[in-house]
């Protein structure tokens, strides 16, 4: 048992840090709609004709502080595409039962209870800040929960939860990958000073950088600090060749500005939550050259994005291609691909078994990343179904391009005990 203790403890701490730095979904480093939509990429019609199948979809939806309803539109678009062009799931047309949590734990619990009462065989979520409340309810009812990516210790450790994409590979693996590619020997990890974020970042950040051959120091800055220059100047004394930044847009912009002043030659790698077009003007040179860890490839030249563009044009015209719509589209479509591949029985246990037995499938909007939910994809959690993440490069305004897959299992190798 001893060999499993450290990975589990680090996974728990790091999942907490993901929640702390990401918060509710909604990064703004989004792609834009492609000009001409090619509807032929949808393929021939293959309509589902069997008995309708209702699956659950829980989203933050629209709250006072944010509007994530495009996530719901992305999920509904995926269901329509599955029904018209993939023959549904095992021949059955998919209907989504949608519930909005609005960032409220009580509403999230209520949404999960609604799914139990409706008798759905599976629930899908994109990026839900109150995910733990839904896990509590659905796990007791033995209803599998499919996530875009896991974001808490509970989602990483509770049986019956499946994180199809690897958020940790994008958040922690991407900066270490960039450091390794550029032979960086010293790095600084700048994180918002929230206990959970600091603990997890210190554990996994130092692990991945160490495996990349770089010594990393953690720099903590309190939320709301108007000027992080003193902390960044102190960090610069160690001459880091790379700064990894984790936080929200209002946190990241002054940090990037301070890094540019203290270490103009250093590479900057940020999580996608950092990037906000409206904040770019506050940074000399904007976000130009910043590497960004992300979980969706929104390059409009890829076949994946062309498919999403055509589907949105057909079923939800006017919905933009962005992270929110991607977070709805990708896990719903991926679920259908896996269950069709395994010919799963469409009951809660059948869906669970089908996901675990399905052969590797390509995860939508990643341009090639495969997922397989057999419990072996990622060493830190059996609930994470893929090993790879994505890193891209931002332009001055924060628009991403040059997406690359980060797939280096050695970055997450645990130290000997």
Kinemage of the C-alpha trace (Angstrom):
@kinemage 1
@onewidth
@group {chain A} dominant
@subgroup {mainchain}
@vectorlist {calphas} color= white
{ca unk a 1} P 0.000 0.000 0.000
{ca unk a 2} L 2.875 2.324 0.715
{ca unk a 3} L 3.715 2.937 -2.919
{ca unk a 4} L 0.191 4.282 -3.520
{ca unk a 5} L 0.159 6.753 -0.622
{ca unk a 6} L 2.299 9.504 -2.141
{ca unk a 7} L 0.602 9.596 -5.565
{ca unk a 8} L -2.819 9.702 -3.929
{ca unk a 9} L -1.797 12.503 -1.541
{ca unk a 10} L -0.221 14.561 -4.313
{ca unk a 11} L -3.216 13.964 -6.582
{ca unk a 12} L -5.566 15.195 -3.884
{ca unk a 13} L -3.540 18.328 -3.186
{ca unk a 14} L -3.133 19.114 -6.847
{ca unk a 15} L -6.774 18.622 -7.643
{ca unk a 16} L -7.592 21.115 -4.894
{ca unk a 17} L -5.175 23.571 -6.470
{ca unk a 18} L -6.908 23.124 -9.825
{ca unk a 19} L -10.166 24.232 -8.211
{ca unk a 20} L -8.478 27.125 -6.447
{ca unk a 21} L -6.832 28.592 -9.517
{ca unk a 22} L -9.435 27.761 -12.129
{ca unk a 23} L -12.654 28.578 -10.311
{ca unk a 24} L -15.688 28.464 -12.564
{ca unk a 25} L -15.145 27.705 -16.238
{ca unk a 26} L -14.739 30.514 -18.668
{ca unk a 27} L -11.307 31.300 -20.023
{ca unk a 28} L -11.244 33.968 -22.696
{ca unk a 29} L -8.439 32.650 -24.885
{ca unk a 30} L -11.060 31.491 -27.292
{ca unk a 31} L -11.022 30.782 -30.971
{ca unk a 32} L -13.374 32.591 -33.312
{ca unk a 33} L -15.912 31.358 -35.782
{ca unk a 34} L -14.562 30.270 -39.128
{ca unk a 35} L -15.788 32.402 -41.980
{ca unk a 36} L -17.152 29.799 -44.379
{ca unk a 37} L -18.725 26.716 -42.836
{ca unk a 38} L -18.339 23.435 -44.708
{ca unk a 39} L -21.407 21.361 -43.850
{ca unk a 40} L -20.002 18.324 -45.678
{ca unk a 41} L -17.743 17.587 -42.678
{ca unk a 42} L -20.870 16.468 -40.782
{ca unk a 43} L -20.937 13.380 -42.997
{ca unk a 44} L -23.892 11.453 -44.312
{ca unk a 45} L -27.121 11.341 -42.347
{ca unk a 46} L -27.441 8.358 -40.056
{ca unk a 47} L -30.461 9.083 -37.912
{ca unk a 48} L -31.161 7.288 -34.673
{ca unk a 49} L -34.525 5.525 -34.750
{ca unk a 50} L -34.677 3.586 -31.500
{ca unk a 51} L -36.234 4.388 -28.148
{ca unk a 52} L -35.150 7.863 -26.900
{ca unk a 53} L -32.346 7.886 -24.339
{ca unk a 54} L -32.248 10.661 -21.737
{ca unk a 55} L -28.862 11.519 -20.246
{ca unk a 56} L -28.144 14.243 -17.711
{ca unk a 57} L -26.157 17.403 -18.317
{ca unk a 58} L -25.364 19.694 -15.379
{ca unk a 59} L -23.844 23.092 -16.133
{ca unk a 60} L -23.204 26.272 -14.211
{ca unk a 61} L -25.472 27.982 -16.742
{ca unk a 62} L -26.162 31.642 -16.097
{ca unk a 63} L -25.438 33.226 -12.733
{ca unk a 64} L -25.171 36.812 -11.544
{ca unk a 65} L -21.418 36.959 -12.104
{ca unk a 66} L -21.045 34.947 -15.313
{ca unk a 67} L -22.878 33.346 -18.205
{ca unk a 68} L -21.804 29.835 -19.200
{ca unk a 69} L -24.929 28.984 -21.177
{ca unk a 70} L -22.855 28.396 -24.309
{ca unk a 71} L -21.664 25.235 -22.572
{ca unk a 72} L -25.250 23.986 -22.644
{ca unk a 73} L -25.585 24.946 -26.308
{ca unk a 74} L -22.397 23.026 -27.088
{ca unk a 75} L -23.771 19.941 -25.352
{ca unk a 76} L -27.136 20.212 -27.119
{ca unk a 77} L -25.354 20.628 -30.437
{ca unk a 78} L -23.387 17.450 -29.760
{ca unk a 79} L -26.594 15.546 -28.985
{ca unk a 80} L -28.215 16.707 -32.234
{ca unk a 81} L -25.131 15.748 -34.255
{ca unk a 82} L -25.002 12.328 -32.558
{ca unk a 83} L -28.680 11.720 -33.345
{ca unk a 84} L -28.532 12.798 -36.990
{ca unk a 85} L -25.088 11.624 -38.060
{ca unk a 86} L -23.823 8.942 -35.673
{ca unk a 87} L -27.014 6.928 -35.320
{ca unk a 88} L -27.431 8.061 -31.724
{ca unk a 89} L -25.961 5.968 -28.929
{ca unk a 90} L -26.418 2.314 -29.848
{ca unk a 91} L -29.190 3.387 -32.211
{ca unk a 92} L -31.101 5.398 -29.625
{ca unk a 93} L -31.631 9.167 -30.062
{ca unk a 94} L -30.145 11.199 -27.210
{ca unk a 95} L -32.149 13.742 -25.244
{ca unk a 96} L -30.374 15.915 -22.693
{ca unk a 97} L -31.948 16.642 -19.339
{ca unk a 98} L -30.271 19.965 -18.530
{ca unk a 99} L -29.982 21.527 -15.081
{ca unk a 100} L -28.164 24.744 -14.127
{ca unk a 101} L -26.239 24.895 -10.842
{ca unk a 102} L -25.431 28.645 -11.133
{ca unk a 103} L -22.421 28.276 -8.848
{ca unk a 104} L -24.656 27.402 -5.903
{ca unk a 105} L -23.836 24.177 -4.001
{ca unk a 106} L -27.489 23.704 -3.027
{ca unk a 107} L -28.569 24.039 -6.659
{ca unk a 108} L -25.886 21.555 -7.698
{ca unk a 109} L -27.200 19.053 -5.170
{ca unk a 110} L -30.727 19.659 -6.418
{ca unk a 111} L -29.619 19.130 -10.019
{ca unk a 112} L -28.026 15.807 -9.130
{ca unk a 113} L -31.157 14.733 -7.263
{ca unk a 114} L -33.237 15.606 -10.323
{ca unk a 115} L -31.043 13.287 -12.386
{ca unk a 116} L -31.541 10.458 -9.904
{ca unk a 117} L -35.305 10.981 -9.930
{ca unk a 118} L -35.319 11.024 -13.739
{ca unk a 119} L -33.511 7.690 -13.819
{ca unk a 120} L -30.768 8.799 -16.219
{ca unk a 121} L -28.048 6.190 -16.847
{ca unk a 122} L -25.234 8.782 -16.917
{ca unk a 123} L -24.606 12.456 -16.177
{ca unk a 124} L -22.176 14.654 -18.120
{ca unk a 125} L -20.579 17.891 -16.897
{ca unk a 126} L -18.201 20.291 -18.599
{ca unk a 127} L -16.577 22.496 -15.958
{ca unk a 128} L -18.591 22.742 -12.762
{ca unk a 129} L -17.269 24.612 -9.728
{ca unk a 130} L -19.723 22.746 -7.490
{ca unk a 131} L -18.901 19.329 -8.894
{ca unk a 132} L -18.343 17.713 -5.484
{ca unk a 133} L -21.987 18.202 -4.546
{ca unk a 134} L -23.053 16.292 -7.639
{ca unk a 135} L -20.530 13.526 -6.952
{ca unk a 136} L -21.975 13.052 -3.465
{ca unk a 137} L -25.468 12.429 -4.830
{ca unk a 138} L -24.672 10.518 -8.007
{ca unk a 139} L -22.117 8.159 -6.447
{ca unk a 140} L -24.641 7.053 -3.828
{ca unk a 141} L -27.137 6.356 -6.627
{ca unk a 142} L -24.380 4.537 -8.583
{ca unk a 143} L -24.927 6.785 -11.616
{ca unk a 144} L -21.665 7.354 -13.539
{ca unk a 145} L -20.458 10.933 -13.930
{ca unk a 146} L -18.521 11.945 -17.054
{ca unk a 147} L -16.441 15.137 -16.825
{ca unk a 148} L -14.451 17.185 -19.301
{ca unk a 149} L -11.685 16.961 -16.691
{ca unk a 150} L -11.463 16.160 -12.991
{ca unk a 151} L -10.986 19.150 -10.694
{ca unk a 152} L -11.098 17.978 -7.066
{ca unk a 153} L -9.851 15.131 -4.884
{ca unk a 154} L -13.375 13.733 -4.796
{ca unk a 155} L -13.623 13.598 -8.591
{ca unk a 156} L -10.222 11.925 -8.781
{ca unk a 157} L -10.882 9.261 -6.176
{ca unk a 158} L -14.609 8.395 -6.243
{ca unk a 159} L -15.446 5.264 -8.264
{ca unk a 160} L -17.757 5.882 -11.190
{ca unk a 161} L -16.313 9.306 -12.075
{ca unk a 162} L -14.563 9.632 -15.448
{ca unk a 163} L -12.420 12.656 -16.353
{ca unk a 164} L -11.983 12.296 -20.102
{ca unk a 165} L -9.389 15.054 -20.579
{ca unk a 166} L -6.316 15.600 -18.387
{ca unk a 167} L -6.455 19.027 -16.750
{ca unk a 168} L -3.305 18.418 -14.713
{ca unk a 169} L -1.274 17.663 -17.830
{ca unk a 170} L -2.278 21.071 -19.198
{ca unk a 171} L -1.894 23.020 -15.951
{ca unk a 172} L 1.227 21.432 -14.466
{ca unk a 173} L 2.629 19.356 -17.304
{ca unk a 174} L 2.664 22.158 -19.897
{ca unk a 175} L 5.159 24.476 -18.139
{ca unk a 176} L 7.436 21.557 -17.277
{ca unk a 177} L 7.219 20.378 -20.886
{ca unk a 178} L 8.226 23.842 -22.135
{ca unk a 179} L 11.094 23.910 -19.638
{ca unk a 180} L 12.323 20.522 -20.802
{ca unk a 181} L 12.090 21.494 -24.476
{ca unk a 182} L 14.142 24.631 -23.832
{ca unk a 183} L 16.652 23.100 -21.404
{ca unk a 184} L 15.571 25.422 -18.597
{ca unk a 185} L 17.350 24.649 -15.323
{ca unk a 186} L 15.651 27.126 -12.993
{ca unk a 187} L 11.971 28.059 -12.846
{ca unk a 188} L 9.571 30.054 -10.688
{ca unk a 189} L 5.970 28.962 -10.081
{ca unk a 190} L 3.882 32.030 -9.303
{ca unk a 191} L 0.572 31.160 -7.690
{ca unk a 192} L -2.257 32.985 -6.035
{ca unk a 193} L -1.791 32.664 -2.258
{ca unk a 194} L -4.704 30.409 -1.403
{ca unk a 195} L -3.714 27.507 0.905
{ca unk a 196} L -5.085 24.767 -1.323
{ca unk a 197} L -3.469 26.255 -4.423
{ca unk a 198} L -0.097 26.694 -2.735
{ca unk a 199} L -0.016 23.161 -1.292
{ca unk a 200} L -0.932 21.448 -4.526
{ca unk a 201} L 1.277 23.633 -6.689
{ca unk a 202} L 4.284 23.059 -4.452
{ca unk a 203} L 3.786 19.311 -4.671
{ca unk a 204} L 3.035 18.709 -8.335
{ca unk a 205} L 4.728 21.811 -9.741
{ca unk a 206} L 8.026 20.885 -8.159
{ca unk a 207} L 7.574 17.252 -9.160
{ca unk a 208} L 6.999 17.968 -12.859
{ca unk a 209} L 9.737 20.591 -13.115
{ca unk a 210} L 12.140 18.279 -11.283
{ca unk a 211} L 11.368 15.517 -13.750
{ca unk a 212} L 12.029 18.026 -16.538
{ca unk a 213} L 15.487 18.731 -15.101
{ca unk a 214} L 14.684 22.115 -13.584
{ca unk a 215} L 14.718 23.367 -10.006
{ca unk a 216} L 11.517 25.257 -9.248
{ca unk a 217} L 10.671 27.669 -6.468
{ca unk a 218} L 7.115 28.610 -5.544
{ca unk a 219} L 6.298 32.321 -5.338
{ca unk a 220} L 3.060 33.141 -3.522
{ca unk a 221} L 1.194 36.417 -3.982
{ca unk a 222} L -1.953 37.317 -2.012
{ca unk a 223} L -5.190 37.751 -3.971
{ca unk a 224} L -5.902 41.358 -4.829
{ca unk a 225} L -2.276 42.514 -4.570
{ca unk a 226} L -2.105 45.690 -6.692
{ca unk a 227} L 1.598 45.327 -7.438
{ca unk a 228} L 3.427 41.986 -7.259
{ca unk a 229} L 6.718 43.585 -8.363
{ca unk a 230} L 8.533 43.054 -5.027
{ca unk a 231} L 7.831 39.305 -5.006
{ca unk a 232} L 8.747 38.931 -8.680
{ca unk a 233} L 11.929 40.977 -8.255
{ca unk a 234} L 12.948 38.717 -5.376
{ca unk a 235} L 12.260 35.627 -7.468
{ca unk a 236} L 14.312 37.075 -10.335
{ca unk a 237} L 17.445 36.961 -8.182
{ca unk a 238} L 17.581 33.201 -8.824
{ca unk a 239} L 17.593 33.949 -12.571
{ca unk a 240} L 14.702 31.659 -13.561
{ca unk a 241} L 14.501 30.882 -17.240
{ca unk a 242} L 10.766 30.244 -17.004
{ca unk a 243} L 7.856 31.551 -14.943
{ca unk a 244} L 4.751 29.379 -14.558
{ca unk a 245} L 1.722 31.491 -13.569
{ca unk a 246} L -1.481 30.148 -12.030
{ca unk a 247} L -4.395 32.398 -11.168
{ca unk a 248} L -7.282 34.446 -12.469
{ca unk a 249} L -7.001 37.204 -15.118
{ca unk a 250} L -6.869 40.028 -12.555
{ca unk a 251} L -4.063 38.172 -10.767
{ca unk a 252} L -2.084 37.168 -13.841
{ca unk a 253} L -1.952 40.500 -15.715
{ca unk a 254} L 0.126 42.402 -13.117
{ca unk a 255} L 2.284 39.312 -12.570
{ca unk a 256} L 3.090 39.056 -16.280
{ca unk a 257} L 3.830 42.789 -16.339
{ca unk a 258} L 6.211 42.411 -13.381
{ca unk a 259} L 7.942 39.394 -14.923
{ca unk a 260} L 8.476 41.288 -18.165
{ca unk a 261} L 10.131 44.102 -16.173
{ca unk a 262} L 12.340 41.886 -13.988
{ca unk a 263} L 13.164 39.012 -16.364
{ca unk a 264} L 12.506 40.177 -19.944
{ca unk a 265} L 14.222 37.130 -21.473
{ca unk a 266} L 12.362 34.522 -19.433
{ca unk a 267} L 9.659 32.336 -20.940
{ca unk a 268} L 6.196 32.748 -19.423
{ca unk a 269} L 3.727 29.854 -19.242
{ca unk a 270} L 0.214 30.506 -17.909
{ca unk a 271} L -2.990 28.541 -17.483
{ca unk a 272} L -5.738 29.487 -19.926
{ca unk a 273} L -7.779 30.995 -17.077
{ca unk a 274} L -5.123 33.754 -16.950
{ca unk a 275} L -5.822 35.066 -20.434
{ca unk a 276} L -8.370 37.820 -20.921
{ca unk a 277} L -8.378 39.988 -24.038
{ca unk a 278} L -9.576 43.076 -22.155
{ca unk a 279} L -6.581 42.822 -19.795
{ca unk a 280} L -3.978 42.680 -22.559
{ca unk a 281} L -3.575 46.441 -22.808
{ca unk a 282} L -2.441 46.604 -19.183
{ca unk a 283} L 0.610 44.475 -20.067
{ca unk a 284} L 3.496 45.869 -22.147
{ca unk a 285} L 3.417 43.788 -25.314
{ca unk a 286} L 0.205 42.138 -24.179
{ca unk a 287} L 0.302 38.351 -24.010
{ca unk a 288} L 2.550 37.988 -27.034
{ca unk a 289} L 4.737 34.893 -26.741
{ca unk a 290} L 3.124 33.598 -23.553
{ca unk a 291} L 2.702 29.818 -23.631
{ca unk a 292} L -0.710 28.703 -22.413
{ca unk a 293} L -1.757 25.336 -20.977
{ca unk a 294} L -5.285 24.497 -22.099
{ca unk a 295} L -7.695 21.578 -22.583
{ca unk a 296} L -9.216 22.460 -25.974
{ca unk a 297} L -7.554 23.079 -29.327
{ca unk a 298} L -9.679 25.798 -30.970
{ca unk a 299} L -7.541 26.235 -34.081
{ca unk a 300} L -10.156 26.745 -36.794
{ca unk a 301} L -7.984 24.988 -39.393
{ca unk a 302} L -8.299 21.607 -37.629
{ca unk a 303} L -10.869 19.018 -38.656
{ca unk a 304} L -12.238 18.989 -35.100
{ca unk a 305} L -13.058 22.696 -35.152
{ca unk a 306} L -14.464 22.496 -38.669
{ca unk a 307} L -16.844 19.800 -37.417
{ca unk a 308} L -17.899 21.896 -34.419
{ca unk a 309} L -18.371 24.952 -36.636
{ca unk a 310} L -20.620 23.022 -39.015
{ca unk a 311} L -22.625 21.503 -36.175
{ca unk a 312} L -23.125 24.861 -34.450
{ca unk a 313} L -24.133 26.411 -37.768
{ca unk a 314} L -26.742 23.691 -38.283
{ca unk a 315} L -28.148 23.305 -34.783
{ca unk a 316} L -27.263 26.431 -32.739
{ca unk a 317} L -26.488 29.179 -35.214
{ca unk a 318} L -24.706 32.151 -33.672
{ca unk a 319} L -23.082 30.194 -30.843
{ca unk a 320} L -19.359 31.009 -30.866
{ca unk a 321} L -16.532 28.512 -30.929
{ca unk a 322} L -15.046 29.141 -27.496
{ca unk a 323} L -14.023 27.298 -24.368
{ca unk a 324} L -17.546 27.219 -22.941
{ca unk a 325} L -19.170 25.722 -26.038
{ca unk a 326} L -16.217 23.319 -26.277
{ca unk a 327} L -16.714 22.164 -22.672
{ca unk a 328} L -20.256 21.091 -23.570
{ca unk a 329} L -19.557 19.635 -27.017
{ca unk a 330} L -16.473 17.564 -26.209
{ca unk a 331} L -17.551 15.313 -23.307
{ca unk a 332} L -21.008 14.587 -24.753
{ca unk a 333} L -19.568 13.609 -28.142
{ca unk a 334} L -16.761 11.632 -26.498
{ca unk a 335} L -19.253 9.715 -24.364
{ca unk a 336} L -21.197 8.691 -27.469
{ca unk a 337} L -18.039 7.562 -29.257
{ca unk a 338} L -16.952 5.406 -26.314
{ca unk a 339} L -20.361 3.813 -25.703
{ca unk a 340} L -20.867 3.099 -29.402
{ca unk a 341} L -17.409 1.538 -29.566
{ca unk a 342} L -18.137 -0.731 -26.584
{ca unk a 343} L -21.764 -1.413 -27.537
{ca unk a 344} L -22.638 -0.707 -23.933
{ca unk a 345} L -25.890 -1.594 -22.242
{ca unk a 346} L -27.501 1.756 -21.500
{ca unk a 347} L -28.065 1.370 -17.784
{ca unk a 348} L -25.894 3.020 -15.092
{ca unk a 349} L -23.841 -0.140 -14.604
{ca unk a 350} L -23.784 -0.811 -18.338
{ca unk a 351} L -22.486 2.695 -19.070
{ca unk a 352} L -19.835 2.319 -16.355
{ca unk a 353} L -18.710 -1.021 -17.763
{ca unk a 354} L -18.857 0.309 -21.326
{ca unk a 355} L -16.636 3.280 -20.533
{ca unk a 356} L -14.122 1.040 -18.780
{ca unk a 357} L -13.995 -1.483 -21.627
{ca unk a 358} L -14.079 0.893 -24.616
{ca unk a 359} L -10.968 0.946 -26.801
{ca unk a 360} L -9.043 4.234 -27.088
{ca unk a 361} L -11.054 7.017 -28.697
{ca unk a 362} L -10.010 10.445 -29.932
{ca unk a 363} L -11.132 13.209 -27.626
{ca unk a 364} L -12.901 16.037 -29.510
{ca unk a 365} L -11.111 19.357 -29.980
{ca unk a 366} L -7.659 18.048 -29.112
{ca unk a 367} L -6.388 17.256 -32.611
{ca unk a 368} L -5.338 13.745 -31.716
{ca unk a 369} L -5.353 13.093 -27.959
{ca unk a 370} L -6.803 9.685 -27.144
{ca unk a 371} L -8.750 8.768 -24.015
{ca unk a 372} L -9.368 5.335 -22.495
{ca unk a 373} L -11.127 4.882 -19.170
{ca unk a 374} L -9.602 1.583 -18.083
{ca unk a 375} L -7.965 3.145 -15.022
{ca unk a 376} L -4.446 2.962 -16.451
{ca unk a 377} L -4.080 6.209 -18.408
{ca unk a 378} L -2.620 8.446 -15.696
{ca unk a 379} L -0.626 7.312 -12.653
{ca unk a 380} L -2.063 9.828 -10.181
{ca unk a 381} L -5.704 8.819 -10.576
{ca unk a 382} L -7.603 5.892 -12.116
{ca unk a 383} L -10.465 8.313 -12.883
{ca unk a 384} L -8.411 10.307 -15.413
{ca unk a 385} L -8.806 8.772 -18.851
{ca unk a 386} L -5.960 10.472 -20.780
{ca unk a 387} L -2.317 11.256 -20.203
{ca unk a 388} L -1.876 14.271 -22.449
{ca unk a 389} L -2.586 17.989 -22.262
{ca unk a 390} L -2.235 20.925 -24.643
{ca unk a 391} L 0.023 23.974 -24.784
{ca unk a 392} L -0.486 26.871 -27.198
{ca unk a 393} L 1.054 30.276 -27.870
{ca unk a 394} L -0.785 33.551 -27.302
{ca unk a 395} L -0.604 36.637 -29.477
{ca unk a 396} L -0.709 40.174 -28.084
{ca unk a 397} L -4.476 40.060 -27.514
{ca unk a 398} L -4.461 36.563 -26.049
{ca unk a 399} L -5.650 34.656 -29.106
{ca unk a 400} L -4.098 31.197 -29.181
{ca unk a 401} L -2.318 29.413 -32.011
{ca unk a 402} L 0.439 26.831 -32.496
{ca unk a 403} L -1.330 24.242 -30.349
{ca unk a 404} L 0.898 21.330 -29.323
{ca unk a 405} L 0.095 18.104 -27.511
{ca unk a 406} L 1.919 17.634 -24.208
{ca unk a 407} L 2.323 13.891 -23.779
{ca unk a 408} L 5.280 13.071 -21.564
{ca unk a 409} L 4.528 10.549 -18.834
{ca unk a 410} L 7.999 10.999 -17.315
{ca unk a 411} L 6.958 14.440 -16.057
{ca unk a 412} L 4.598 12.772 -13.562
{ca unk a 413} L 6.958 10.015 -12.443
{ca unk a 414} L 6.874 9.709 -8.672
{ca unk a 415} L 10.147 9.906 -6.744
{ca unk a 416} L 11.404 6.654 -5.154
{ca unk a 417} L 10.309 6.119 -1.563
